[in-house]
Amino acid sequence: MNKTTISAAALAIAQATHASAAFAQQADPAMTEVIVTAVRGAADRASVAGFAETPLLQTPASVSVITREQMQDLNIRSTTDAARYDASISDAYNAVGYAEQFSIRGFKLANATSYRKDGLAISGDTQIPLENKESIEVLKGLAGLTAGVAAPGGVVNYVTKRPTNTTLRSVLFEVSERGTLLGTVDLGGRFEDRRFGYRINVAGERLRSYVEGADGRRSFVSGAFDWQISPRALLQVDADYQKKSQVSAPGFQLINNVSLPDVDPATLLNDQPWSYPVATESMNFGARFQYQLAQDWKLEVKANRHVFKRDDYTAFPYGCSAQELYPGFCGNGDYDVYDYRSLDEQKKPLAAQAMLQGRFATGALTHDLSTGLAYYGNKESWGEDVYEYAGTSNIYHPVVVPPRSDLQTGPSFVQRKDNERAVFVQDIVGITSELKLHAGARYVKLKRDELGVAPSSASFWLPNASLVYSPRGNLSLYATYARGLEHGGIAPMETTNENRALAPSKSKQVELGAKAEIAGISMAAALFQIEKGLEYIDATNTFVRNGQAKHRGVEFSAQGKATRELTVGASLAALNTKQSGTGQSIYDGKRVTNVPAIRSTVFAEYAVSPAFKVNGDWQFAGKKAFDEENTVFVPKYHVANFGASYITRVNDMPLVLRAQVRNAFDKFYWRDVTPDLGGYLMPGLGRTFRVSAQLNF
């Protein structure tokens, strides 16, 4: 079986899992569950890569996967943790205590359409729980054919855990940062009637962020059940619920709006007695039915309802009225504090898809056909918020300011509805044993109803074509042309068209790539160009689309075993971003903000013995532009992380002990630089420790 060419640093961990399984097998040959899961550590396929079950080695797209075993071995507890191991992914207003938000290939992902659960769109407006996720799949680049509406950077897909064939019992306890406590339970197996299976996950967490005072709590529960109705028919259902409450940590603005502030990363600007935690609730209800019509033909129907609710409270830092800076903090560190409240925000996306797949031949040509229908509908509700000046504080000497208690938020009601209907078809044509043509298209009809604006509708064709040449079983070369589609951006606060969405926008991509496995080392490289319309705030303070954003880049990854004991990996992304055609000098020819020209990750793990392993990784990001004019850049940074794991037994049950130190040299760096809301800087975490114990029984 071909190994995958996914994100190098993440896949490197799979080799370490094999060593753990070997130790467990030597100690107790009956530990089949440990052995089985270890073999599954390195995924060789990903549903996000296309409709057909094509090995990633032969998939004409750049895809990375992090499996459940890798999440465990790397102490990955959030998508933010996972993103560190793929150089193409960056933070994009990823504020502590709020929502995890990312960019891929320099394009910020859309919260409404770029995050998927089992291939169907969910809201990305809160931390997506990983306790019930089997893997995280990332498609880098346009996803018009497979996903329809999505940001041009790509999509992140979360694959739900399914029932296990053998009994699974696992508990984990972890301590990290300033006293964050996490406990999880993972239960799986079959009932007495083995046609029925179950998977239950429960988690509770006390949050103590590296930002002092950005504390909170999180609870989570999920269930997934399978019913093998007949040898040909399978029904799967799942549901999950998460409740999270945490004080959010806003970013910093420039001093005098010209220079970077000198701050402690633990400083909380939202530290007011009247600033409550941001409270979110999220729920999913999913179902999938699969039926094998014949040996080479199958039908799949799936749907998911997602419900998201949020109450947002923040003592929001913005500007310096004493010096009439909007944005920007005062020269002495003073900043204006605003009482911000937005209650009962809701999003309720419903997504569904029906797909028919089959294989056949026409003469000397073979066909792998996928065709189907897709639906997506979303209702967004919010009310009139409170955003009023409350007083002045200081980043070095915080001051308590009174809230605007005389103001109240308005009732929440539906203000925007989106409707997406699509039909798609893809055929993978085997021209010869070495050459395949991937050709497909998606026809999308969009409709948007927005309060106070006339309803709009539009139709789009999204073609996708690729040639894949595999001269040998361990090598493939590909060329791809794709078109993508995204909803127009929503005008930010304080603009003349605040909260209004622009019309949908198409994008296009060309990509050349190579994937190979040589001497046990898996390698992948991609050269790409993505073009889309540029959205920005013009001279009249109106949010518009005009001109063009063009991102050109190179991605490379390699991973494998250098020796029997040593596993190494690397991931590199080099990106050139260019804006043009606006007629405004502050945009044309300038680099996109918050996008480094180079990012990289290097990973290594050494098995001192079958039971004891040590690892480390080094991450680098080049300098990033803070403002559109490119007058201020945040400096490049290096971060080193180290870890170790040890496998032992307690009462004949395997116990895995893990420890990790992040930012081992306590390096200060600006992790996230966002242009949103006037421009903010968010520091990375200082040196933190994490230890955990996982017991399988």
C-alpha positions as CSV (number, residue, x, y, z in Angstrom):
1,M,0.0,0.0,0.0
2,N,1.3,3.4,-0.9
3,K,2.1,5.8,1.9
4,T,0.5,9.2,1.9
5,T,2.1,12.4,1.0
6,I,0.4,14.4,3.7
7,S,1.8,17.1,6.0
8,A,5.3,15.9,6.8
9,A,5.6,16.8,10.4
10,A,2.2,15.3,11.4
11,L,2.8,12.0,9.6
12,A,6.1,11.5,11.2
13,I,4.3,10.7,14.4
14,A,2.7,7.6,12.8
15,Q,6.0,5.8,12.8
16,A,6.4,6.4,16.5
17,T,3.0,4.9,17.1
18,H,4.2,1.7,15.4
19,A,7.0,1.4,18.0
20,S,4.5,1.9,20.8
21,A,2.3,-0.9,19.4
22,A,5.3,-3.2,19.1
23,F,6.2,-2.7,22.8
24,A,2.5,-3.4,23.8
25,Q,2.4,-6.5,21.7
26,Q,5.6,-7.9,23.3
27,A,4.2,-7.2,26.7
28,D,0.7,-8.7,26.0
29,P,-0.2,-10.3,22.7
30,A,-3.9,-9.9,23.5
31,M,-3.8,-6.1,23.2
32,T,-5.4,-6.2,19.7
33,E,-6.9,-2.7,19.9
34,V,-3.6,-1.0,20.5
35,I,-2.1,-2.9,17.5
36,V,-5.0,-2.1,15.2
37,T,-5.1,1.6,15.9
38,A,-1.3,1.9,15.4
39,V,-1.6,0.4,12.0
40,R,-4.2,3.0,11.2
41,G,-1.9,5.9,12.3
42,A,-1.0,6.9,8.7
43,A,-4.0,7.6,6.6
44,D,-3.6,6.8,2.9
45,R,-6.9,8.4,1.8
46,A,-8.9,11.5,2.6
47,S,-12.5,12.2,1.8
48,V,-11.8,15.9,1.4
49,A,-9.5,15.0,-1.6
50,G,-12.3,14.1,-3.9
51,F,-15.4,11.9,-4.3
52,A,-13.6,8.7,-5.4
53,E,-11.5,6.7,-2.9
54,T,-8.3,7.5,-4.7
55,P,-5.0,7.0,-2.7
56,L,-3.5,10.4,-1.7
57,L,-0.3,9.5,-3.6
58,Q,-2.4,9.6,-6.8
59,T,-4.7,12.5,-5.9
60,P,-4.1,15.7,-7.9
61,A,-4.4,18.1,-4.9
62,S,-2.4,19.2,-1.9
63,V,-3.9,17.4,1.1
64,S,-2.8,16.9,4.7
65,V,-4.2,14.7,7.3
66,I,-3.7,14.4,11.1
67,T,-5.1,11.1,12.5
68,R,-6.4,10.4,16.0
69,E,-3.1,8.6,16.9
70,Q,-1.1,11.6,15.9
71,M,-3.4,13.9,17.9
72,Q,-2.7,11.8,21.0
73,D,1.0,11.5,20.5
74,L,1.5,15.2,19.8
75,N,-0.9,16.3,22.6
76,I,-3.1,18.0,20.0
77,R,-6.2,19.3,21.8
78,S,-7.4,22.0,19.3
79,T,-7.1,22.8,15.6
80,T,-4.7,25.6,16.6
81,D,-2.4,22.9,18.0
82,A,-2.7,20.8,14.7
83,A,-2.1,23.8,12.4
84,R,1.4,24.2,13.7
85,Y,2.5,21.1,11.7
86,D,1.4,22.4,8.3
87,A,3.4,25.3,7.0
88,S,0.6,26.4,4.6
89,I,-1.8,27.2,7.5
90,S,-1.6,30.4,9.5
91,D,-3.7,32.1,12.2
92,A,-6.2,34.7,11.1
93,Y,-7.7,36.6,14.1
94,N,-7.4,33.5,16.2
95,A,-8.1,35.2,19.5
96,V,-7.8,33.2,22.8
97,G,-11.3,32.5,24.2
98,Y,-13.2,33.4,21.0
99,A,-13.0,31.4,17.8
100,E,-10.2,29.5,16.1
101,Q,-9.8,31.1,12.6
102,F,-7.2,30.3,10.0
103,S,-5.9,31.2,6.6
104,I,-4.5,28.7,4.0
105,R,-2.2,29.8,1.2
106,G,-2.7,33.3,2.4
107,F,-6.5,33.4,2.2
108,K,-8.6,33.6,5.3
109,L,-11.1,30.8,5.6
110,A,-14.9,31.6,5.8
111,N,-16.5,30.6,9.1
112,A,-19.7,29.7,7.4
113,T,-18.5,27.4,4.6
114,S,-14.8,26.5,5.0
115,Y,-15.2,24.2,8.0
116,R,-16.7,20.8,7.4
117,K,-17.9,17.8,9.5
118,D,-17.8,14.6,7.5
119,G,-17.8,16.7,4.3
120,L,-20.8,18.9,5.2
121,A,-20.5,22.6,6.2
122,I,-20.7,23.6,9.9
123,S,-20.0,27.0,11.6
124,G,-16.4,27.7,12.5
125,D,-17.4,30.4,15.0
126,T,-16.2,28.6,18.1
127,Q,-13.5,26.0,19.0
128,I,-14.4,22.8,17.2
129,P,-14.1,19.9,19.7
130,L,-11.6,17.1,18.8
131,E,-12.6,14.5,21.3
132,N,-15.0,12.7,18.8
133,K,-12.8,13.3,15.7
134,E,-11.0,10.5,14.0
135,S,-8.9,12.8,11.9
136,I,-8.5,16.4,10.6
137,E,-8.3,16.7,6.8
138,V,-7.1,19.8,5.1
139,L,-7.5,20.5,1.3
140,K,-5.2,23.3,0.3
141,G,-6.5,25.3,-2.6
142,L,-9.9,25.6,-4.4
143,A,-12.6,23.2,-3.4
144,G,-15.3,24.3,-5.9
145,L,-16.0,20.8,-7.3
146,T,-16.1,18.9,-4.0
147,A,-17.4,21.6,-1.6
148,G,-19.1,24.2,-3.6
149,V,-19.0,27.6,-1.8
150,A,-15.8,27.9,0.2
151,A,-12.9,30.4,0.6
152,P,-10.1,29.9,-2.1
153,G,-7.5,28.9,0.5
154,G,-9.2,25.5,1.0
155,V,-11.3,23.6,3.5
156,V,-10.8,21.9,6.9
157,N,-12.8,18.7,7.3
158,Y,-13.3,16.9,10.6
159,V,-14.0,13.2,10.4
160,T,-16.2,11.8,13.2
161,K,-15.1,8.7,15.2
162,R,-17.2,5.6,14.4
163,P,-17.9,2.5,16.5
164,T,-15.0,0.1,16.8
165,N,-15.2,-3.7,16.1
166,T,-13.4,-4.5,19.3
167,T,-14.1,-3.1,22.7
168,L,-12.4,0.2,23.3
169,R,-12.1,1.8,26.8
170,S,-9.7,4.8,27.1
171,V,-9.5,7.6,29.7
172,L,-7.1,10.6,29.6
173,F,-6.2,13.2,32.2
174,E,-4.0,16.2,31.4
175,V,-2.6,19.2,33.1
176,S,-1.2,22.2,31.1
177,E,-0.4,25.9,31.0
178,R,-1.4,27.8,34.3
179,G,-3.5,24.9,35.6
180,T,-5.7,23.9,32.7
181,L,-7.3,20.5,33.6
182,L,-8.7,18.2,30.9
183,G,-10.4,14.8,31.4
184,T,-11.7,12.7,28.5
185,V,-13.4,9.3,28.2
186,D,-13.6,7.3,24.9
187,L,-15.8,4.2,24.7
188,G,-16.4,2.1,21.6
189,G,-17.5,-1.4,20.6
190,R,-20.4,-3.5,19.4
191,F,-23.6,-4.6,21.2
192,E,-24.6,-8.2,21.7
193,D,-26.3,-8.0,18.4
194,R,-23.1,-7.1,16.5
195,R,-25.0,-5.3,13.7
196,F,-25.2,-2.4,16.2
197,G,-22.1,-0.4,17.2
198,Y,-21.5,2.6,19.5
199,R,-18.9,5.3,20.2
200,I,-19.2,7.6,23.2
201,N,-17.0,10.5,24.0
202,V,-17.1,12.8,27.0
203,A,-14.8,15.6,28.0
204,G,-14.6,18.3,30.7
205,E,-12.1,21.1,30.9
206,R,-11.1,23.8,33.2
207,L,-9.4,26.5,31.1
208,R,-6.5,28.6,32.4
209,S,-5.0,30.3,29.4
210,Y,-1.5,31.6,29.1
211,V,-3.2,35.0,29.0
212,E,-3.8,35.6,32.7
213,G,-7.5,36.0,33.4
214,A,-8.7,34.5,30.1
215,D,-10.1,31.6,32.0
216,G,-13.2,29.5,31.5
217,R,-14.8,26.1,31.3
218,R,-15.8,23.6,28.6
219,S,-17.9,20.5,28.6
220,F,-18.6,18.1,25.7
221,V,-20.5,14.9,25.0
222,S,-21.1,12.9,21.8
223,G,-22.5,9.6,20.6
224,A,-22.1,7.8,17.2
225,F,-24.0,4.7,16.3
226,D,-24.0,2.2,13.4
227,W,-26.6,-0.2,12.2
228,Q,-25.6,-2.8,9.6
229,I,-29.1,-3.3,8.3
230,S,-28.0,-5.9,5.8
231,P,-24.7,-6.8,4.1
232,R,-25.5,-4.1,1.6
233,A,-27.0,-1.4,3.8
234,L,-25.4,0.7,6.6
235,L,-27.0,3.4,8.6
236,Q,-24.8,5.8,10.7
237,V,-26.1,8.5,13.1
238,D,-24.2,10.8,15.4
239,A,-24.8,13.8,17.7
240,D,-22.6,16.0,19.8
241,Y,-23.0,19.0,22.2
242,Q,-20.4,21.4,23.5
243,K,-20.8,24.3,26.0
244,K,-17.9,26.6,26.4
245,S,-17.5,29.8,28.5
246,Q,-14.2,31.7,28.4
247,V,-13.0,35.3,28.8
248,S,-11.7,36.4,25.4
249,A,-8.3,38.0,24.9
250,P,-8.3,40.9,22.4
251,G,-5.2,41.9,20.6
252,F,-3.0,45.0,20.8
253,Q,-2.8,48.0,18.5
254,L,0.3,50.0,17.4
255,I,1.7,52.5,19.8
256,N,1.0,56.0,18.3
257,N,-0.3,53.8,15.4
258,V,3.3,53.5,14.1
259,S,5.3,51.2,16.3
260,L,4.9,47.7,17.9
261,P,4.1,47.7,21.6
262,D,6.5,46.0,24.1
263,V,4.2,43.8,26.2
264,D,3.9,40.7,28.2
265,P,2.0,38.0,26.3
266,A,0.1,37.2,29.5
267,T,-1.5,40.7,29.5
268,L,-5.3,40.7,29.3
269,L,-6.8,43.9,27.9
270,N,-10.3,42.5,28.6
271,D,-9.7,42.6,32.4
272,Q,-12.8,44.5,33.6
273,P,-15.1,43.3,36.4
274,W,-18.1,43.8,34.1
275,S,-16.7,41.8,31.1
276,Y,-18.2,38.4,31.2
277,P,-16.9,35.3,29.5
278,V,-17.9,34.7,25.9
279,A,-20.5,31.9,26.1
280,T,-21.0,29.5,23.2
281,E,-23.1,26.4,22.6
282,S,-22.7,24.2,19.5
283,M,-24.6,21.1,18.5
284,N,-24.5,18.6,15.6
285,F,-27.0,16.0,14.4
286,G,-25.7,13.9,11.6
287,A,-26.9,10.8,9.6
288,R,-25.5,8.8,6.7
289,F,-27.0,5.9,4.7
290,Q,-24.9,3.8,2.4
291,Y,-26.3,1.1,0.1
292,Q,-24.2,-1.2,-2.2
293,L,-26.4,-1.4,-5.3
294,A,-24.0,-3.8,-7.1
295,Q,-20.4,-4.9,-6.9
296,D,-19.2,-1.6,-8.5
297,W,-22.1,0.7,-7.7
298,K,-23.1,2.3,-4.4
299,L,-25.4,5.1,-3.2
300,E,-24.7,7.4,-0.2
301,V,-27.1,9.9,1.3
302,K,-26.0,12.1,4.3
303,A,-27.1,15.2,6.2
304,N,-26.0,17.3,9.1
305,R,-27.8,20.0,11.2
306,H,-25.5,22.3,13.1
307,V,-26.7,24.8,15.7
308,F,-24.5,27.6,17.1
309,K,-25.3,30.1,19.7
310,R,-23.1,32.9,21.3
311,D,-23.3,35.6,23.9
312,D,-20.4,37.9,23.4
313,Y,-19.2,40.3,26.1
314,T,-15.9,42.2,25.8
315,A,-14.2,45.3,27.3
316,F,-13.0,46.0,23.8
317,P,-9.7,48.0,23.3
318,Y,-9.7,50.4,20.4
319,G,-8.0,53.7,19.7
320,C,-6.7,56.6,21.7
321,S,-9.2,59.5,21.9
322,A,-6.6,61.6,23.8
323,Q,-4.4,61.7,20.7
324,E,-7.3,61.2,18.2
325,L,-6.0,57.9,17.0
326,Y,-8.5,55.5,15.5
327,P,-6.9,52.9,15.5
328,G,-3.8,53.0,17.6
329,F,-2.9,53.1,21.3
330,C,-1.5,56.3,23.0
331,G,2.2,56.8,23.3
332,N,2.1,56.1,27.1
333,G,0.1,52.9,26.6
334,D,-3.4,54.3,27.2
335,Y,-6.2,52.9,25.1
336,D,-10.0,53.5,24.9
337,V,-12.2,50.8,26.4
338,Y,-15.6,50.1,24.8
339,D,-18.4,48.2,26.4
340,Y,-19.3,45.6,23.7
341,R,-22.2,43.2,24.1
342,S,-23.9,41.1,21.4
343,L,-26.3,38.5,22.8
344,D,-28.1,35.5,21.3
345,E,-26.2,35.4,18.1
346,Q,-27.3,32.2,16.2
347,K,-26.3,30.2,13.1
348,K,-28.2,27.1,12.0
349,P,-26.7,25.6,8.8
350,L,-28.3,22.5,7.3
351,A,-26.3,20.5,4.7
352,A,-27.2,17.4,2.8
353,Q,-25.8,15.4,-0.1
354,A,-26.9,12.4,-2.2
355,M,-24.2,10.7,-4.3
356,L,-24.1,7.8,-6.8
357,Q,-20.7,6.2,-7.5
358,G,-19.7,3.4,-9.9
359,R,-17.0,1.9,-12.0
360,F,-17.3,0.8,-15.6
361,A,-15.3,0.7,-18.9
362,T,-15.9,2.0,-22.4
363,G,-13.5,0.1,-24.7
364,A,-10.0,0.6,-23.5
365,L,-11.0,3.4,-21.1
366,T,-11.9,2.9,-17.5
367,H,-14.3,5.2,-15.6
368,D,-14.7,6.0,-11.9
369,L,-17.9,8.1,-11.9
370,S,-19.4,10.1,-9.1
371,T,-22.5,12.2,-9.4
372,G,-25.0,13.7,-7.1
373,L,-27.0,16.5,-5.6
374,A,-26.1,18.8,-2.7
375,Y,-28.0,21.3,-0.5
376,Y,-26.9,23.9,2.0
377,G,-29.1,26.3,3.9
378,N,-28.2,28.7,6.7
379,K,-30.1,31.2,8.9
380,E,-28.1,33.8,10.8
381,S,-29.7,35.7,13.7
382,W,-28.5,38.6,15.8
383,G,-29.9,41.7,17.5
384,E,-28.8,45.3,18.0
385,D,-25.5,45.2,19.9
386,V,-24.0,47.6,22.4
387,Y,-20.7,49.2,21.4
388,E,-20.1,52.4,23.4
389,Y,-17.1,54.2,24.9
390,A,-16.7,53.4,28.6
391,G,-13.3,54.9,29.6
392,T,-9.6,54.6,29.4
393,S,-7.1,52.0,30.6
394,N,-3.4,51.3,30.1
395,I,-1.6,48.2,28.7
396,Y,1.1,48.6,31.5
397,H,-1.1,49.8,34.4
398,P,-4.8,48.5,33.9
399,V,-7.6,50.8,35.2
400,V,-11.1,49.8,36.1
401,V,-13.7,51.7,34.1
402,P,-17.5,51.7,34.6
403,P,-19.7,49.9,32.0
404,R,-22.5,51.5,30.0
405,S,-25.2,49.9,32.2
406,D,-27.8,52.4,30.8
407,L,-27.7,50.6,27.4
408,Q,-29.3,47.3,26.5
409,T,-29.0,45.0,23.5
410,G,-32.0,44.4,21.2
411,P,-33.8,41.1,20.6
412,S,-32.3,38.6,18.2
413,F,-34.1,37.8,14.9
414,V,-33.2,36.3,11.5
415,Q,-31.3,38.8,9.5
416,R,-29.6,36.7,6.8
417,K,-30.6,33.5,4.9
418,D,-28.4,31.6,2.5
419,N,-29.5,28.8,0.2
420,E,-27.2,26.7,-2.0
421,R,-28.4,24.0,-4.4
422,A,-25.9,22.1,-6.5
423,V,-25.5,19.2,-8.9
424,F,-22.1,17.7,-9.5
425,V,-20.4,15.1,-11.6
426,Q,-16.8,13.8,-11.8
427,D,-15.3,11.1,-13.9
428,I,-11.8,9.7,-13.4
429,V,-10.9,8.3,-16.8
430,G,-8.1,5.7,-17.0
431,I,-6.6,6.5,-20.4
432,T,-3.6,4.2,-19.9
433,S,-2.2,2.4,-16.9
434,E,0.0,5.4,-16.2
435,L,-2.3,8.3,-17.3
436,K,-5.6,9.4,-15.8
437,L,-7.8,12.3,-16.5
438,H,-9.9,13.7,-13.6
439,A,-12.7,15.8,-15.1
440,G,-15.7,17.3,-13.3
441,A,-18.0,20.2,-12.7
442,R,-20.4,21.6,-10.2
443,Y,-23.4,23.7,-11.1
444,V,-24.4,25.9,-8.1
445,K,-27.5,28.1,-7.6
446,L,-27.2,30.6,-4.8
447,K,-29.9,32.7,-3.1
448,R,-29.5,35.2,-0.3
449,D,-32.2,37.0,1.6
450,E,-30.8,39.8,3.8
451,L,-32.9,42.1,6.0
452,G,-33.3,45.5,4.3
453,V,-31.8,44.4,1.0
454,A,-33.6,42.9,-2.0
455,P,-33.1,39.1,-2.3
456,S,-30.3,38.1,-4.7
457,S,-29.7,34.9,-6.7
458,A,-27.1,33.7,-9.1
459,S,-25.9,30.6,-10.8
460,F,-22.3,29.4,-11.4
461,W,-20.4,26.6,-13.2
462,L,-17.3,25.4,-11.3
463,P,-15.2,23.2,-13.6
464,N,-12.2,21.1,-12.4
465,A,-9.8,19.2,-14.6
466,S,-6.6,17.3,-13.8
467,L,-4.1,15.1,-15.5
468,V,-2.2,12.6,-13.3
469,Y,0.8,10.7,-14.7
470,S,2.2,7.8,-12.7
471,P,5.2,6.3,-14.5
472,R,5.9,4.1,-11.5
473,G,3.8,3.0,-8.5
474,N,5.8,5.2,-6.2
475,L,5.6,8.4,-8.3
476,S,2.9,10.6,-9.6
477,L,2.9,14.0,-11.4
478,Y,-0.2,16.1,-11.9
479,A,-1.5,19.3,-13.4
480,T,-4.8,20.9,-12.2
481,Y,-7.1,23.7,-13.3
482,A,-10.0,24.6,-11.0
483,R,-12.6,27.3,-10.4
484,G,-13.9,28.2,-7.0
485,L,-16.8,30.2,-5.5
486,E,-17.2,32.1,-2.2
487,H,-19.8,34.3,-0.7
488,G,-18.9,38.0,-0.7
489,G,-17.3,39.3,2.5
490,I,-19.4,41.1,5.1
491,A,-18.7,44.8,5.7
492,P,-17.0,45.2,9.1
493,M,-18.0,47.5,11.9
494,E,-17.8,51.3,11.4
495,T,-18.1,51.1,7.6
496,T,-20.8,52.8,5.6
497,N,-22.3,49.4,4.7
498,E,-21.7,47.7,8.0
499,N,-22.9,44.0,8.2
500,R,-23.8,44.0,4.5
501,A,-22.5,41.1,2.4
502,L,-21.0,41.6,-1.1
503,A,-22.1,39.5,-4.1
504,P,-20.6,36.0,-4.6
505,S,-17.1,35.9,-6.1
506,K,-15.4,33.3,-8.3
507,S,-11.7,32.4,-8.2
508,K,-9.4,30.3,-10.3
509,Q,-6.4,28.1,-9.6
510,V,-3.7,26.3,-11.6
511,E,-1.4,23.9,-9.8
512,L,1.4,21.6,-10.7
513,G,2.5,18.9,-8.3
514,A,4.6,15.8,-7.7
515,K,4.2,13.0,-5.1
516,A,6.7,10.2,-4.5
517,E,8.0,7.6,-2.1
518,I,11.7,7.0,-2.3
519,A,13.7,4.8,0.1
520,G,11.0,5.0,2.7
521,I,10.7,8.8,2.5
522,S,7.3,10.2,1.4
523,M,7.6,13.5,-0.5
524,A,5.2,16.0,-2.0
525,A,5.7,19.3,-3.8
526,A,3.2,21.7,-5.4
527,L,3.5,24.9,-7.4
528,F,0.3,27.0,-7.6
529,Q,-1.3,30.3,-8.5
530,I,-4.7,31.5,-7.2
531,E,-6.6,34.6,-8.3
532,K,-9.7,36.2,-6.9
533,G,-11.3,39.6,-6.6
534,L,-9.8,41.9,-3.8
535,E,-12.1,43.1,-1.0
536,Y,-11.2,46.1,1.1
537,I,-12.4,49.3,2.6
538,D,-12.1,52.2,0.1
539,A,-11.5,55.9,0.6
540,T,-15.1,56.5,1.3
541,N,-15.1,54.0,4.2
542,T,-17.2,51.5,2.2
543,F,-16.4,47.8,2.0
544,V,-16.0,47.0,-1.7
545,R,-14.6,44.4,-4.2
546,N,-12.3,45.8,-6.8
547,G,-9.0,44.7,-8.4
548,Q,-7.3,41.4,-7.9
549,A,-5.5,39.3,-5.3
550,K,-3.0,36.9,-6.8
551,H,-1.2,34.4,-4.6
552,R,1.7,32.3,-6.0
553,G,3.4,29.7,-3.9
554,V,5.4,26.6,-3.5
555,E,4.7,23.8,-0.9
556,F,7.0,21.0,0.0
557,S,6.9,18.1,2.5
558,A,9.0,15.1,3.2
559,Q,8.9,12.5,6.0
560,G,10.1,9.1,6.8
561,K,12.5,7.0,8.8
562,A,16.2,8.1,8.6
563,T,17.2,5.1,10.7
564,R,15.3,2.4,12.6
565,E,15.1,4.6,15.6
566,L,15.0,8.1,14.1
567,T,11.9,9.5,12.3
568,V,12.2,13.0,10.6
569,G,9.9,15.3,8.8
570,A,9.7,18.7,7.2
571,S,7.0,21.1,5.8
572,L,7.8,24.3,3.9
573,A,5.6,26.9,2.3
574,A,6.8,29.9,0.3
575,L,4.2,32.4,-0.8
576,N,4.2,35.6,-2.9
577,T,1.0,37.7,-2.5
578,K,0.3,40.6,-4.9
579,Q,-2.6,43.0,-5.0
580,S,-3.4,45.0,-8.1
581,G,-6.1,46.9,-10.0
582,T,-7.6,49.0,-7.3
583,G,-6.2,52.3,-8.4
584,Q,-5.1,53.0,-4.8
585,S,-1.5,53.0,-3.8
586,I,-2.1,51.7,-0.4
587,Y,-3.2,48.3,-1.9
588,D,-1.6,48.0,-5.4
589,G,1.7,46.2,-5.4
590,K,1.6,45.6,-1.6
591,R,1.9,42.4,0.3
592,V,-1.2,40.9,2.0
593,T,-1.2,41.5,5.7
594,N,-0.5,38.6,8.1
595,V,1.0,36.4,5.4
596,P,4.7,35.5,5.8
597,A,6.7,34.9,2.7
598,I,8.1,31.7,4.2
599,R,6.9,29.3,6.9
600,S,8.5,26.0,7.8
601,T,8.3,23.1,10.3
602,V,11.0,20.5,11.0
603,F,10.3,17.5,13.2
604,A,12.3,14.6,14.7
605,E,11.6,11.8,17.0
606,Y,14.0,9.3,18.5
607,A,13.0,5.9,20.0
608,V,15.4,5.4,22.9
609,S,13.7,2.1,23.5
610,P,10.4,0.6,22.3
611,A,8.7,2.1,25.4
612,F,10.5,5.5,25.6
613,K,10.6,8.2,22.9
614,V,11.7,11.8,22.7
615,N,10.8,14.3,20.1
616,G,11.2,17.9,19.1
617,D,10.0,20.4,16.4
618,W,11.2,23.7,15.2
619,Q,8.9,26.2,13.6
620,F,9.8,29.3,11.6
621,A,7.7,32.1,10.2
622,G,9.1,35.1,8.2
623,K,8.1,38.7,8.8
624,K,4.5,39.7,8.1
625,A,3.0,43.0,7.1
626,F,0.8,44.6,9.7
627,D,-1.0,47.2,7.6
628,E,-2.2,47.5,4.0
629,E,0.4,50.1,3.2
630,N,3.2,47.7,4.4
631,T,4.7,50.5,6.6
632,V,4.9,48.2,9.6
633,F,6.1,44.6,9.7
634,V,6.2,42.2,12.6
635,P,9.6,40.4,12.8
636,K,10.2,36.8,11.9
637,Y,10.3,34.2,14.7
638,H,11.5,30.8,15.6
639,V,9.8,28.5,18.2
640,A,11.1,25.2,19.5
641,N,9.0,22.5,21.2
642,F,10.1,19.3,22.9
643,G,8.3,16.2,24.1
644,A,8.6,12.7,25.4
645,S,6.4,9.7,26.0
646,Y,6.7,6.5,28.0
647,I,4.6,3.3,27.8
648,T,4.1,1.2,31.0
649,R,1.4,-1.0,32.5
650,V,-0.8,-0.6,35.5
651,N,-2.7,-3.7,36.7
652,D,-2.1,-5.3,33.2
653,M,-3.5,-2.2,31.5
654,P,-1.4,-0.1,29.1
655,L,-0.6,3.4,30.4
656,V,0.9,6.1,28.2
657,L,2.6,9.0,29.9
658,R,3.4,12.1,27.8
659,A,5.1,15.4,28.5
660,Q,5.7,18.4,26.4
661,V,7.2,21.9,26.7
662,R,6.1,24.5,24.1
663,N,8.2,27.5,23.2
664,A,11.0,25.9,25.2
665,F,13.2,29.0,25.0
666,D,10.4,31.4,26.0
667,K,10.7,33.4,22.8
668,F,8.4,36.4,22.4
669,Y,6.7,36.6,19.0
670,W,3.6,38.0,17.3
671,R,1.6,34.9,16.4
672,D,-1.3,36.6,14.6
673,V,-1.5,40.0,12.9
674,T,-5.0,40.8,11.7
675,P,-6.2,43.7,9.7
676,D,-9.8,43.3,11.1
677,L,-11.4,46.0,13.1
678,G,-8.6,48.5,12.6
679,G,-5.7,46.0,12.9
680,Y,-4.6,44.0,16.0
681,L,-1.6,42.0,17.1
682,M,-1.8,38.9,19.1
683,P,1.3,37.5,20.9
684,G,2.1,33.8,20.9
685,L,2.2,31.8,24.1
686,G,5.2,31.9,26.3
687,R,6.9,28.8,27.7
688,T,4.2,26.3,28.8
689,F,4.2,22.7,29.9
690,R,1.8,19.9,29.3
691,V,1.7,16.4,30.9
692,S,-0.9,13.7,30.4
693,A,-1.7,10.1,31.3
694,Q,-3.8,7.9,29.0
695,L,-5.1,4.6,30.3
696,N,-6.5,2.0,27.9
697,F,-8.5,-0.9,29.4
